[in-house]
Amino acid sequence: MSDEPINLVLELLRAIRRDMAEMRDDIRELKHRMSTVEQQVAIMISSEMSHYASVSSRLDRLGERVDRIERRLDLAPAK
């Protein structure tokens, strides 16, 4: 009779160990997936920053062209 409670405890411990192993695998997979998401977000951010820099550069050139046009038409004082 004393063997039954010990076996029950051992069975419960084995079940807990299996659950822990499954959770460990799940967490490992989630970490991997999260790393992938972080990499994709970083790529998106760098792409957006590149587009922002391109637009900013184009706006700067456009501003210079408008200044030159205004000077030629005598709409703005010469620098």
HTML snippet that shows the backbone in 3Dmol.js (N, CA, C, O; Angstrom):
<script src="https://3Dmol.org/build/3Dmol-min.js"></script>
<div id="view" style="width:600px;height:400px;position:relative"></div>
<script>
const pdb = `
ATOM      1  N   MET A   1       0.810  -1.190   0.000  1.00  0.00           N
ATOM      2  CA  MET A   1       0.000   0.000   0.000  1.00  0.00           C
ATOM      3  C   MET A   1       0.857   1.260   0.000  1.00  0.00           C
ATOM      4  O   MET A   1       0.451   2.290  -0.538  1.00  0.00           O
ATOM      5  N   SER A   2       2.005   1.182   0.583  1.00  0.00           N
ATOM      6  CA  SER A   2       2.861   2.362   0.618  1.00  0.00           C
ATOM      7  C   SER A   2       3.460   2.662  -0.754  1.00  0.00           C
ATOM      8  O   SER A   2       3.898   3.786  -1.002  1.00  0.00           O
ATOM      9  N   ASP A   3       3.484   1.661  -1.659  1.00  0.00           N
ATOM     10  CA  ASP A   3       4.001   1.893  -3.007  1.00  0.00           C
ATOM     11  C   ASP A   3       3.063   2.747  -3.852  1.00  0.00           C
ATOM     12  O   ASP A   3       3.525   3.490  -4.718  1.00  0.00           O
ATOM     13  N   GLU A   4       1.790   2.659  -3.624  1.00  0.00           N
ATOM     14  CA  GLU A   4       0.827   3.398  -4.444  1.00  0.00           C
ATOM     15  C   GLU A   4       0.990   4.909  -4.335  1.00  0.00           C
ATOM     16  O   GLU A   4       1.030   5.560  -5.378  1.00  0.00           O
ATOM     17  N   PRO A   5       1.086   5.512  -3.163  1.00  0.00           N
ATOM     18  CA  PRO A   5       1.273   6.960  -3.093  1.00  0.00           C
ATOM     19  C   PRO A   5       2.596   7.393  -3.720  1.00  0.00           C
ATOM     20  O   PRO A   5       2.659   8.442  -4.360  1.00  0.00           O
ATOM     21  N   ILE A   6       3.641   6.609  -3.547  1.00  0.00           N
ATOM     22  CA  ILE A   6       4.930   6.963  -4.148  1.00  0.00           C
ATOM     23  C   ILE A   6       4.812   6.937  -5.662  1.00  0.00           C
ATOM     24  O   ILE A   6       5.282   7.847  -6.344  1.00  0.00           O
ATOM     25  N   ASN A   7       4.173   5.877  -6.194  1.00  0.00           N
ATOM     26  CA  ASN A   7       3.987   5.800  -7.637  1.00  0.00           C
ATOM     27  C   ASN A   7       3.119   6.935  -8.155  1.00  0.00           C
ATOM     28  O   ASN A   7       3.374   7.470  -9.234  1.00  0.00           O
ATOM     29  N   LEU A   8       2.122   7.296  -7.412  1.00  0.00           N
ATOM     30  CA  LEU A   8       1.261   8.401  -7.812  1.00  0.00           C
ATOM     31  C   LEU A   8       2.067   9.692  -7.880  1.00  0.00           C
ATOM     32  O   LEU A   8       1.933  10.459  -8.834  1.00  0.00           O
ATOM     33  N   VAL A   9       2.896   9.934  -6.884  1.00  0.00           N
ATOM     34  CA  VAL A   9       3.741  11.134  -6.873  1.00  0.00           C
ATOM     35  C   VAL A   9       4.713  11.099  -8.042  1.00  0.00           C
ATOM     36  O   VAL A   9       4.919  12.114  -8.707  1.00  0.00           O
ATOM     37  N   LEU A  10       5.310   9.942  -8.299  1.00  0.00           N
ATOM     38  CA  LEU A  10       6.235   9.821  -9.424  1.00  0.00           C
ATOM     39  C   LEU A  10       5.536  10.079 -10.755  1.00  0.00           C
ATOM     40  O   LEU A  10       6.088  10.738 -11.636  1.00  0.00           O
ATOM     41  N   GLU A  11       4.327   9.561 -10.895  1.00  0.00           N
ATOM     42  CA  GLU A  11       3.565   9.786 -12.122  1.00  0.00           C
ATOM     43  C   GLU A  11       3.248  11.272 -12.298  1.00  0.00           C
ATOM     44  O   GLU A  11       3.354  11.821 -13.395  1.00  0.00           O
ATOM     45  N   LEU A  12       2.860  11.902 -11.199  1.00  0.00           N
ATOM     46  CA  LEU A  12       2.579  13.340 -11.267  1.00  0.00           C
ATOM     47  C   LEU A  12       3.838  14.132 -11.626  1.00  0.00           C
ATOM     48  O   LEU A  12       3.784  15.066 -12.427  1.00  0.00           O
ATOM     49  N   LEU A  13       4.961  13.757 -11.034  1.00  0.00           N
ATOM     50  CA  LEU A  13       6.221  14.437 -11.351  1.00  0.00           C
ATOM     51  C   LEU A  13       6.610  14.223 -12.815  1.00  0.00           C
ATOM     52  O   LEU A  13       7.098  15.145 -13.469  1.00  0.00           O
ATOM     53  N   ARG A  14       6.398  13.020 -13.327  1.00  0.00           N
ATOM     54  CA  ARG A  14       6.690  12.751 -14.740  1.00  0.00           C
ATOM     55  C   ARG A  14       5.794  13.582 -15.655  1.00  0.00           C
ATOM     56  O   ARG A  14       6.251  14.103 -16.672  1.00  0.00           O
ATOM     57  N   ALA A  15       4.530  13.703 -15.293  1.00  0.00           N
ATOM     58  CA  ALA A  15       3.601  14.510 -16.081  1.00  0.00           C
ATOM     59  C   ALA A  15       4.027  15.984 -16.062  1.00  0.00           C
ATOM     60  O   ALA A  15       3.977  16.675 -17.079  1.00  0.00           O
ATOM     61  N   ILE A  16       4.440  16.434 -14.897  1.00  0.00           N
ATOM     62  CA  ILE A  16       4.920  17.824 -14.783  1.00  0.00           C
ATOM     63  C   ILE A  16       6.164  18.005 -15.631  1.00  0.00           C
ATOM     64  O   ILE A  16       6.310  19.030 -16.297  1.00  0.00           O
ATOM     65  N   ARG A  17       7.060  17.037 -15.621  1.00  0.00           N
ATOM     66  CA  ARG A  17       8.291  17.117 -16.406  1.00  0.00           C
ATOM     67  C   ARG A  17       7.967  17.164 -17.908  1.00  0.00           C
ATOM     68  O   ARG A  17       8.590  17.922 -18.652  1.00  0.00           O
ATOM     69  N   ARG A  18       6.995  16.355 -18.351  1.00  0.00           N
ATOM     70  CA  ARG A  18       6.590  16.381 -19.766  1.00  0.00           C
ATOM     71  C   ARG A  18       6.012  17.749 -20.135  1.00  0.00           C
ATOM     72  O   ARG A  18       6.335  18.314 -21.180  1.00  0.00           O
ATOM     73  N   ASP A  19       5.155  18.265 -19.260  1.00  0.00           N
ATOM     74  CA  ASP A  19       4.569  19.580 -19.517  1.00  0.00           C
ATOM     75  C   ASP A  19       5.642  20.662 -19.586  1.00  0.00           C
ATOM     76  O   ASP A  19       5.589  21.550 -20.436  1.00  0.00           O
ATOM     77  N   MET A  20       6.608  20.576 -18.688  1.00  0.00           N
ATOM     78  CA  MET A  20       7.701  21.557 -18.682  1.00  0.00           C
ATOM     79  C   MET A  20       8.528  21.462 -19.969  1.00  0.00           C
ATOM     80  O   MET A  20       8.942  22.483 -20.519  1.00  0.00           O
ATOM     81  N   ALA A  21       8.764  20.252 -20.439  1.00  0.00           N
ATOM     82  CA  ALA A  21       9.522  20.067 -21.681  1.00  0.00           C
ATOM     83  C   ALA A  21       8.765  20.665 -22.862  1.00  0.00           C
ATOM     84  O   ALA A  21       9.365  21.308 -23.723  1.00  0.00           O
ATOM     85  N   GLU A  22       7.453  20.456 -22.907  1.00  0.00           N
ATOM     86  CA  GLU A  22       6.627  21.030 -23.969  1.00  0.00           C
ATOM     87  C   GLU A  22       6.645  22.558 -23.900  1.00  0.00           C
ATOM     88  O   GLU A  22       6.748  23.234 -24.923  1.00  0.00           O
ATOM     89  N   MET A  23       6.543  23.089 -22.685  1.00  0.00           N
ATOM     90  CA  MET A  23       6.565  24.539 -22.517  1.00  0.00           C
ATOM     91  C   MET A  23       7.922  25.101 -22.931  1.00  0.00           C
ATOM     92  O   MET A  23       7.988  26.171 -23.538  1.00  0.00           O
ATOM     93  N   ARG A  24       8.988  24.404 -22.615  1.00  0.00           N
ATOM     94  CA  ARG A  24      10.332  24.842 -22.997  1.00  0.00           C
ATOM     95  C   ARG A  24      10.447  24.905 -24.522  1.00  0.00           C
ATOM     96  O   ARG A  24      11.000  25.859 -25.069  1.00  0.00           O
ATOM     97  N   ASP A  25       9.919  23.879 -25.206  1.00  0.00           N
ATOM     98  CA  ASP A  25       9.936  23.871 -26.667  1.00  0.00           C
ATOM     99  C   ASP A  25       9.094  25.014 -27.234  1.00  0.00           C
ATOM    100  O   ASP A  25       9.493  25.677 -28.191  1.00  0.00           O
ATOM    101  N   ASP A  26       7.927  25.233 -26.631  1.00  0.00           N
ATOM    102  CA  ASP A  26       7.064  26.331 -27.082  1.00  0.00           C
ATOM    103  C   ASP A  26       7.755  27.676 -26.898  1.00  0.00           C
ATOM    104  O   ASP A  26       7.696  28.527 -27.786  1.00  0.00           O
ATOM    105  N   ILE A  27       8.394  27.876 -25.780  1.00  0.00           N
ATOM    106  CA  ILE A  27       9.079  29.142 -25.513  1.00  0.00           C
ATOM    107  C   ILE A  27      10.235  29.333 -26.484  1.00  0.00           C
ATOM    108  O   ILE A  27      10.469  30.441 -26.966  1.00  0.00           O
ATOM    109  N   ARG A  28      10.956  28.257 -26.770  1.00  0.00           N
ATOM    110  CA  ARG A  28      12.063  28.330 -27.729  1.00  0.00           C
ATOM    111  C   ARG A  28      11.529  28.749 -29.099  1.00  0.00           C
ATOM    112  O   ARG A  28      12.126  29.593 -29.768  1.00  0.00           O
ATOM    113  N   GLU A  29      10.412  28.162 -29.514  1.00  0.00           N
ATOM    114  CA  GLU A  29       9.811  28.520 -30.797  1.00  0.00           C
ATOM    115  C   GLU A  29       9.332  29.973 -30.793  1.00  0.00           C
ATOM    116  O   GLU A  29       9.520  30.692 -31.775  1.00  0.00           O
ATOM    117  N   LEU A  30       8.717  30.402 -29.696  1.00  0.00           N
ATOM    118  CA  LEU A  30       8.247  31.787 -29.600  1.00  0.00           C
ATOM    119  C   LEU A  30       9.404  32.777 -29.655  1.00  0.00           C
ATOM    120  O   LEU A  30       9.293  33.831 -30.281  1.00  0.00           O
ATOM    121  N   LYS A  31      10.512  32.442 -29.004  1.00  0.00           N
ATOM    122  CA  LYS A  31      11.692  33.313 -29.061  1.00  0.00           C
ATOM    123  C   LYS A  31      12.205  33.429 -30.491  1.00  0.00           C
ATOM    124  O   LYS A  31      12.564  34.514 -30.947  1.00  0.00           O
ATOM    125  N   HIS A  32      12.235  32.314 -31.181  1.00  0.00           N
ATOM    126  CA  HIS A  32      12.689  32.320 -32.573  1.00  0.00           C
ATOM    127  C   HIS A  32      11.766  33.184 -33.437  1.00  0.00           C
ATOM    128  O   HIS A  32      12.227  33.997 -34.238  1.00  0.00           O
ATOM    129  N   ARG A  33      10.463  32.996 -33.260  1.00  0.00           N
ATOM    130  CA  ARG A  33       9.499  33.764 -34.040  1.00  0.00           C
ATOM    131  C   ARG A  33       9.580  35.249 -33.703  1.00  0.00           C
ATOM    132  O   ARG A  33       9.462  36.095 -34.590  1.00  0.00           O
ATOM    133  N   MET A  34       9.779  35.570 -32.430  1.00  0.00           N
ATOM    134  CA  MET A  34       9.893  36.974 -32.019  1.00  0.00           C
ATOM    135  C   MET A  34      11.136  37.612 -32.633  1.00  0.00           C
ATOM    136  O   MET A  34      11.103  38.769 -33.052  1.00  0.00           O
ATOM    137  N   SER A  35      12.220  36.861 -32.684  1.00  0.00           N
ATOM    138  CA  SER A  35      13.434  37.377 -33.322  1.00  0.00           C
ATOM    139  C   SER A  35      13.183  37.686 -34.793  1.00  0.00           C
ATOM    140  O   SER A  35      13.649  38.698 -35.317  1.00  0.00           O
ATOM    141  N   THR A  36      12.443  36.803 -35.446  1.00  0.00           N
ATOM    142  CA  THR A  36      12.111  37.032 -36.852  1.00  0.00           C
ATOM    143  C   THR A  36      11.265  38.290 -37.013  1.00  0.00           C
ATOM    144  O   THR A  36      11.495  39.086 -37.923  1.00  0.00           O
ATOM    145  N   VAL A  37      10.299  38.465 -36.139  1.00  0.00           N
ATOM    146  CA  VAL A  37       9.453  39.669 -36.199  1.00  0.00           C
ATOM    147  C   VAL A  37      10.303  40.917 -35.966  1.00  0.00           C
ATOM    148  O   VAL A  37      10.149  41.912 -36.674  1.00  0.00           O
ATOM    149  N   GLU A  38      11.190  40.868 -34.988  1.00  0.00           N
ATOM    150  CA  GLU A  38      12.057  42.023 -34.715  1.00  0.00           C
ATOM    151  C   GLU A  38      12.921  42.354 -35.924  1.00  0.00           C
ATOM    152  O   GLU A  38      13.107  43.526 -36.251  1.00  0.00           O
ATOM    153  N   GLN A  39      13.448  41.339 -36.586  1.00  0.00           N
ATOM    154  CA  GLN A  39      14.266  41.579 -37.780  1.00  0.00           C
ATOM    155  C   GLN A  39      13.443  42.215 -38.890  1.00  0.00           C
ATOM    156  O   GLN A  39      13.907  43.136 -39.563  1.00  0.00           O
ATOM    157  N   GLN A  40      12.223  41.727 -39.083  1.00  0.00           N
ATOM    158  CA  GLN A  40      11.364  42.278 -40.123  1.00  0.00           C
ATOM    159  C   GLN A  40      10.996  43.734 -39.822  1.00  0.00           C
ATOM    160  O   GLN A  40      10.961  44.567 -40.729  1.00  0.00           O
ATOM    161  N   VAL A  41      10.724  44.037 -38.561  1.00  0.00           N
ATOM    162  CA  VAL A  41      10.409  45.420 -38.177  1.00  0.00           C
ATOM    163  C   VAL A  41      11.623  46.315 -38.420  1.00  0.00           C
ATOM    164  O   VAL A  41      11.476  47.437 -38.904  1.00  0.00           O
ATOM    165  N   ALA A  42      12.812  45.832 -38.089  1.00  0.00           N
ATOM    166  CA  ALA A  42      14.024  46.613 -38.320  1.00  0.00           C
ATOM    167  C   ALA A  42      14.218  46.884 -39.810  1.00  0.00           C
ATOM    168  O   ALA A  42      14.613  47.983 -40.199  1.00  0.00           O
ATOM    169  N   ILE A  43      13.939  45.883 -40.637  1.00  0.00           N
ATOM    170  CA  ILE A  43      14.056  46.074 -42.086  1.00  0.00           C
ATOM    171  C   ILE A  43      13.045  47.113 -42.565  1.00  0.00           C
ATOM    172  O   ILE A  43      13.365  47.969 -43.389  1.00  0.00           O
ATOM    173  N   MET A  44      11.819  47.030 -42.040  1.00  0.00           N
ATOM    174  CA  MET A  44      10.798  48.005 -42.431  1.00  0.00           C
ATOM    175  C   MET A  44      11.193  49.411 -42.006  1.00  0.00           C
ATOM    176  O   MET A  44      11.024  50.364 -42.767  1.00  0.00           O
ATOM    177  N   ILE A  45      11.715  49.544 -40.798  1.00  0.00           N
ATOM    178  CA  ILE A  45      12.111  50.868 -40.298  1.00  0.00           C
ATOM    179  C   ILE A  45      13.247  51.435 -41.135  1.00  0.00           C
ATOM    180  O   ILE A  45      13.223  52.607 -41.509  1.00  0.00           O
ATOM    181  N   SER A  46      14.245  50.603 -41.430  1.00  0.00           N
ATOM    182  CA  SER A  46      15.364  51.107 -42.224  1.00  0.00           C
ATOM    183  C   SER A  46      14.901  51.476 -43.628  1.00  0.00           C
ATOM    184  O   SER A  46      15.397  52.437 -44.216  1.00  0.00           O
ATOM    185  N   SER A  47      13.956  50.718 -44.161  1.00  0.00           N
ATOM    186  CA  SER A  47      13.416  51.039 -45.478  1.00  0.00           C
ATOM    187  C   SER A  47      12.674  52.372 -45.434  1.00  0.00           C
ATOM    188  O   SER A  47      12.834  53.206 -46.325  1.00  0.00           O
ATOM    189  N   GLU A  48      11.863  52.570 -44.396  1.00  0.00           N
ATOM    190  CA  GLU A  48      11.135  53.833 -44.260  1.00  0.00           C
ATOM    191  C   GLU A  48      12.089  55.007 -44.066  1.00  0.00           C
ATOM    192  O   GLU A  48      11.865  56.089 -44.609  1.00  0.00           O
ATOM    193  N   MET A  49      13.147  54.795 -43.297  1.00  0.00           N
ATOM    194  CA  MET A  49      14.126  55.871 -43.092  1.00  0.00           C
ATOM    195  C   MET A  49      14.817  56.207 -44.405  1.00  0.00           C
ATOM    196  O   MET A  49      15.100  57.374 -44.676  1.00  0.00           O
ATOM    197  N   SER A  50      15.090  55.201 -45.216  1.00  0.00           N
ATOM    198  CA  SER A  50      15.694  55.430 -46.526  1.00  0.00           C
ATOM    199  C   SER A  50      14.757  56.241 -47.405  1.00  0.00           C
ATOM    200  O   SER A  50      15.193  57.158 -48.101  1.00  0.00           O
ATOM    201  N   HIS A  51      13.468  55.908 -47.375  1.00  0.00           N
ATOM    202  CA  HIS A  51      12.487  56.657 -48.164  1.00  0.00           C
ATOM    203  C   HIS A  51      12.378  58.088 -47.651  1.00  0.00           C
ATOM    204  O   HIS A  51      12.270  59.026 -48.440  1.00  0.00           O
ATOM    205  N   TYR A  52      12.407  58.255 -46.340  1.00  0.00           N
ATOM    206  CA  TYR A  52      12.338  59.593 -45.756  1.00  0.00           C
ATOM    207  C   TYR A  52      13.533  60.423 -46.194  1.00  0.00           C
ATOM    208  O   TYR A  52      13.382  61.590 -46.554  1.00  0.00           O
ATOM    209  N   ALA A  53      14.729  59.825 -46.167  1.00  0.00           N
ATOM    210  CA  ALA A  53      15.942  60.544 -46.574  1.00  0.00           C
ATOM    211  C   ALA A  53      15.852  60.923 -48.048  1.00  0.00           C
ATOM    212  O   ALA A  53      16.268  62.015 -48.435  1.00  0.00           O
ATOM    213  N   SER A  54      15.321  60.040 -48.859  1.00  0.00           N
ATOM    214  CA  SER A  54      15.177  60.319 -50.288  1.00  0.00           C
ATOM    215  C   SER A  54      14.205  61.475 -50.520  1.00  0.00           C
ATOM    216  O   SER A  54      14.492  62.381 -51.302  1.00  0.00           O
ATOM    217  N   VAL A  55      13.072  61.445 -49.850  1.00  0.00           N
ATOM    218  CA  VAL A  55      12.076  62.515 -49.991  1.00  0.00           C
ATOM    219  C   VAL A  55      12.636  63.827 -49.476  1.00  0.00           C
ATOM    220  O   VAL A  55      12.431  64.877 -50.085  1.00  0.00           O
ATOM    221  N   SER A  56      13.343  63.770 -48.357  1.00  0.00           N
ATOM    222  CA  SER A  56      13.937  64.980 -47.796  1.00  0.00           C
ATOM    223  C   SER A  56      14.936  65.597 -48.766  1.00  0.00           C
ATOM    224  O   SER A  56      14.966  66.814 -48.952  1.00  0.00           O
ATOM    225  N   SER A  57      15.740  64.759 -49.374  1.00  0.00           N
ATOM    226  CA  SER A  57      16.723  65.243 -50.350  1.00  0.00           C
ATOM    227  C   SER A  57      16.034  65.877 -51.548  1.00  0.00           C
ATOM    228  O   SER A  57      16.452  66.928 -52.032  1.00  0.00           O
ATOM    229  N   ARG A  58      14.973  65.228 -52.022  1.00  0.00           N
ATOM    230  CA  ARG A  58      14.244  65.770 -53.165  1.00  0.00           C
ATOM    231  C   ARG A  58      13.588  67.102 -52.817  1.00  0.00           C
ATOM    232  O   ARG A  58      13.559  68.017 -53.640  1.00  0.00           O
ATOM    233  N   LEU A  59      13.058  67.211 -51.594  1.00  0.00           N
ATOM    234  CA  LEU A  59      12.445  68.482 -51.175  1.00  0.00           C
ATOM    235  C   LEU A  59      13.491  69.586 -51.072  1.00  0.00           C
ATOM    236  O   LEU A  59      13.218  70.734 -51.421  1.00  0.00           O
ATOM    237  N   ASP A  60      14.686  69.245 -50.595  1.00  0.00           N
ATOM    238  CA  ASP A  60      15.764  70.241 -50.530  1.00  0.00           C
ATOM    239  C   ASP A  60      16.103  70.755 -51.923  1.00  0.00           C
ATOM    240  O   ASP A  60      16.260  71.960 -52.122  1.00  0.00           O
ATOM    241  N   ARG A  61      16.217  69.850 -52.880  1.00  0.00           N
ATOM    242  CA  ARG A  61      16.531  70.272 -54.255  1.00  0.00           C
ATOM    243  C   ARG A  61      15.400  71.105 -54.830  1.00  0.00           C
ATOM    244  O   ARG A  61      15.639  72.076 -55.548  1.00  0.00           O
ATOM    245  N   LEU A  62      14.165  70.726 -54.515  1.00  0.00           N
ATOM    246  CA  LEU A  62      13.006  71.485 -54.997  1.00  0.00           C
ATOM    247  C   LEU A  62      13.016  72.894 -54.405  1.00  0.00           C
ATOM    248  O   LEU A  62      12.715  73.867 -55.097  1.00  0.00           O
ATOM    249  N   GLY A  63      13.362  72.998 -53.127  1.00  0.00           N
ATOM    250  CA  GLY A  63      13.452  74.314 -52.489  1.00  0.00           C
ATOM    251  C   GLY A  63      14.507  75.185 -53.150  1.00  0.00           C
ATOM    252  O   GLY A  63      14.293  76.380 -53.352  1.00  0.00           O
ATOM    253  N   GLU A  64      15.641  74.592 -53.485  1.00  0.00           N
ATOM    254  CA  GLU A  64      16.695  75.349 -54.174  1.00  0.00           C
ATOM    255  C   GLU A  64      16.211  75.824 -55.539  1.00  0.00           C
ATOM    256  O   GLU A  64      16.507  76.948 -55.944  1.00  0.00           O
ATOM    257  N   ARG A  65      15.483  74.992 -56.238  1.00  0.00           N
ATOM    258  CA  ARG A  65      14.969  75.377 -57.559  1.00  0.00           C
ATOM    259  C   ARG A  65      13.962  76.515 -57.441  1.00  0.00           C
ATOM    260  O   ARG A  65      13.970  77.439 -58.253  1.00  0.00           O
ATOM    261  N   VAL A  66      13.086  76.450 -56.423  1.00  0.00           N
ATOM    262  CA  VAL A  66      12.103  77.517 -56.223  1.00  0.00           C
ATOM    263  C   VAL A  66      12.819  78.822 -55.889  1.00  0.00           C
ATOM    264  O   VAL A  66      12.443  79.882 -56.391  1.00  0.00           O
ATOM    265  N   ASP A  67      13.843  78.752 -55.048  1.00  0.00           N
ATOM    266  CA  ASP A  67      14.618  79.967 -54.720  1.00  0.00           C
ATOM    267  C   ASP A  67      15.231  80.568 -55.981  1.00  0.00           C
ATOM    268  O   ASP A  67      15.183  81.782 -56.182  1.00  0.00           O
ATOM    269  N   ARG A  68      15.805  79.721 -56.826  1.00  0.00           N
ATOM    270  CA  ARG A  68      16.429  80.201 -58.059  1.00  0.00           C
ATOM    271  C   ARG A  68      15.381  80.841 -58.980  1.00  0.00           C
ATOM    272  O   ARG A  68      15.635  81.881 -59.587  1.00  0.00           O
ATOM    273  N   ILE A  69      14.213  80.218 -59.080  1.00  0.00           N
ATOM    274  CA  ILE A  69      13.140  80.779 -59.926  1.00  0.00           C
ATOM    275  C   ILE A  69      12.691  82.124 -59.376  1.00  0.00           C
ATOM    276  O   ILE A  69      12.496  83.072 -60.137  1.00  0.00           O
ATOM    277  N   GLU A  70      12.525  82.217 -58.049  1.00  0.00           N
ATOM    278  CA  GLU A  70      12.100  83.486 -57.443  1.00  0.00           C
ATOM    279  C   GLU A  70      13.131  84.578 -57.695  1.00  0.00           C
ATOM    280  O   GLU A  70      12.764  85.722 -57.960  1.00  0.00           O
ATOM    281  N   ARG A  71      14.407  84.242 -57.616  1.00  0.00           N
ATOM    282  CA  ARG A  71      15.449  85.258 -57.886  1.00  0.00           C
ATOM    283  C   ARG A  71      15.396  85.717 -59.341  1.00  0.00           C
ATOM    284  O   ARG A  71      15.527  86.907 -59.627  1.00  0.00           O
ATOM    285  N   ARG A  72      15.205  84.784 -60.245  1.00  0.00           N
ATOM    286  CA  ARG A  72      15.162  85.158 -61.678  1.00  0.00           C
ATOM    287  C   ARG A  72      13.959  86.037 -61.997  1.00  0.00           C
ATOM    288  O   ARG A  72      14.027  86.909 -62.864  1.00  0.00           O
ATOM    289  N   LEU A  73      12.871  85.805 -61.297  1.00  0.00           N
ATOM    290  CA  LEU A  73      11.671  86.604 -61.545  1.00  0.00           C
ATOM    291  C   LEU A  73      11.626  87.847 -60.637  1.00  0.00           C
ATOM    292  O   LEU A  73      10.642  88.586 -60.622  1.00  0.00           O
ATOM    293  N   ASP A  74      12.703  88.053 -59.894  1.00  0.00           N
ATOM    294  CA  ASP A  74      12.784  89.190 -58.959  1.00  0.00           C
ATOM    295  C   ASP A  74      11.649  89.177 -57.942  1.00  0.00           C
ATOM    296  O   ASP A  74      11.126  90.228 -57.571  1.00  0.00           O
ATOM    297  N   LEU A  75      11.271  87.987 -57.494  1.00  0.00           N
ATOM    298  CA  LEU A  75      10.229  87.878 -56.480  1.00  0.00           C
ATOM    299  C   LEU A  75      10.841  87.779 -55.085  1.00  0.00           C
ATOM    300  O   LEU A  75      10.145  87.964 -54.087  1.00  0.00           O
ATOM    301  N   ALA A  76      12.125  87.492 -55.013  1.00  0.00           N
ATOM    302  CA  ALA A  76      12.796  87.363 -53.732  1.00  0.00           C
ATOM    303  C   ALA A  76      14.111  88.115 -53.796  1.00  0.00           C
ATOM    304  O   ALA A  76      14.716  88.212 -54.864  1.00  0.00           O
ATOM    305  N   PRO A  77      14.564  88.651 -52.666  1.00  0.00           N
ATOM    306  CA  PRO A  77      15.839  89.370 -52.687  1.00  0.00           C
ATOM    307  C   PRO A  77      17.006  88.390 -52.951  1.00  0.00           C
ATOM    308  O   PRO A  77      16.969  87.236 -52.523  1.00  0.00           O
ATOM    309  N   ALA A  78      18.012  88.865 -53.647  1.00  0.00           N
ATOM    310  CA  ALA A  78      19.182  88.040 -53.955  1.00  0.00           C
ATOM    311  C   ALA A  78      19.954  87.772 -52.693  1.00  0.00           C
ATOM    312  O   ALA A  78      20.013  88.618 -51.801  1.00  0.00           O
ATOM    313  N   LYS A  79      20.537  86.624 -52.612  1.00  0.00           N
ATOM    314  CA  LYS A  79      21.301  86.245 -51.416  1.00  0.00           C
ATOM    315  C   LYS A  79      22.740  86.600 -51.586  1.00  0.00           C
ATOM    316  O   LYS A  79      23.545  86.360 -50.686  1.00  0.00           O
TER     317      LYS A  79
END
`;
const viewer = $3Dmol.createViewer("view");
viewer.addModel(pdb, "pdb");
viewer.setStyle({}, {cartoon: {color: "spectrum"}});
viewer.zoomTo();
viewer.render();
</script>
